[in-house]
Amino acid sequence: MKDLTLIDPLLSIGQIARNVKSLEKSEQWYRQALGLDHLYTYTTMAFFDCQGVRLMLSQSDDDLKHESIIYFNTKDIHAEFDRLQQRGIEFSHEPHKIHQHQDGSQEWMAFFTDLEGRPLGLMCTYKAD
């Protein structure tokens, strides 16, 4: 095996891809219901900015049930939950604490679905006082 010198370590996720049945409907939903910043649409793909991580939606006729869950960070999960509910998003799980760290900080999550019925999540870490 060659001697591989690490040039630049992996720093963060640059893009997440998700297949959708209808690009037009999904683009509108991610833009209007979730309030994501639309970057551009090219052929059968729409791109959104999630604070430096690109979300790429690709139109596909494939089975969509086995894709990963996308978790969106938020500073206040309760406020974001209320905002999304006001936009018509129905949640399967309301905000709830999933873990408390030794330092007292808490991890919270809430879950809803996209237009194809696949789960999406909100996540938030509340720092201890």
C-alpha positions in Angstrom: 0.0 0.0 0.0 1.2 3.5 -0.8 2.2 5.9 1.9 -0.7 8.2 2.0 -0.2 11.6 3.5 -3.3 13.4 4.8 -3.6 16.6 2.9 -6.9 18.0 4.3 -9.1 16.1 6.7 -12.8 15.8 6.1 -14.3 18.9 7.7 -18.1 18.7 7.3 -20.9 17.3 5.1 -21.1 19.4 1.9 -24.2 17.9 0.4 -27.0 15.5 1.1 -29.0 14.0 -1.8 -32.6 12.9 -1.5 -34.9 11.4 -4.2 -38.4 12.8 -4.7 -41.3 11.7 -6.9 -42.2 15.3 -8.0 -39.5 17.8 -8.2 -41.9 20.7 -8.7 -44.1 19.8 -5.7 -41.1 19.0 -3.5 -39.2 22.2 -4.4 -42.2 24.2 -3.5 -42.7 22.3 -0.2 -39.1 22.6 1.0 -39.1 26.2 0.0 -42.4 27.3 1.4 -43.3 24.9 4.2 -39.8 24.4 5.6 -38.5 27.8 4.6 -35.2 26.5 3.1 -33.1 28.9 0.9 -33.5 27.7 -2.7 -30.2 28.0 -4.5 -31.1 26.8 -8.0 -32.9 24.2 -10.1 -31.1 22.3 -12.9 -32.9 19.7 -15.1 -34.3 17.2 -12.5 -32.5 18.5 -9.5 -33.2 21.3 -7.0 -30.6 22.6 -4.6 -31.2 24.3 -1.2 -28.7 25.8 1.3 -28.9 24.6 4.9 -26.3 26.9 6.4 -23.5 25.7 4.2 -24.7 22.1 3.6 -26.5 21.7 0.3 -29.6 19.6 0.1 -30.1 18.2 -3.4 -33.5 16.9 -4.4 -33.5 14.6 -7.4 -36.6 13.5 -9.2 -36.8 9.7 -9.4 -39.2 6.9 -10.0 -37.3 4.6 -7.7 -38.6 3.2 -4.4 -38.1 6.1 -1.9 -38.8 4.2 1.4 -35.2 3.3 2.2 -33.5 6.6 2.4 -31.8 8.2 5.4 -33.5 10.6 7.8 -32.4 14.2 7.4 -32.1 16.0 10.7 -32.3 19.8 10.7 -30.5 21.6 13.5 -32.4 24.4 15.2 -31.6 26.7 18.1 -35.1 26.4 19.7 -36.9 23.2 18.8 -40.1 24.4 20.4 -40.2 27.6 18.4 -39.4 25.8 15.2 -42.0 23.1 16.0 -44.6 25.9 16.3 -43.4 27.7 13.2 -43.7 24.5 11.1 -47.1 23.6 12.5 -48.3 27.0 11.5 -47.2 26.2 7.9 -49.2 23.0 7.9 -46.5 20.5 8.8 -48.0 17.6 10.8 -45.6 16.0 13.4 -45.5 12.3 14.2 -43.5 13.1 17.4 -43.5 16.4 19.2 -40.3 17.8 20.7 -39.0 15.5 23.4 -35.7 15.1 25.3 -33.8 12.1 24.1 -30.6 12.5 26.2 -29.1 14.5 29.0 -25.3 14.8 29.1 -23.3 14.7 32.3 -22.8 18.5 32.0 -26.6 19.0 32.1 -27.0 19.9 28.4 -29.9 18.2 26.7 -30.5 16.7 23.2 -34.1 17.2 21.9 -35.8 15.8 18.7 -39.1 16.0 16.9 -40.2 14.2 13.8 -42.4 14.9 10.7 -42.6 13.6 7.2 -41.9 14.9 3.7 -44.4 14.7 0.8 -43.5 11.0 0.2 -44.1 10.1 3.8 -40.5 9.6 4.8 -39.3 10.9 8.2 -37.5 14.2 8.7 -36.3 15.4 12.1 -35.6 18.5 14.0 -32.7 18.4 16.5 -31.6 20.8 19.1 -29.0 20.9 21.9 -29.9 23.1 24.9 -26.7 24.0 26.8 -26.7 23.7 30.6 -26.7 27.0 32.5 
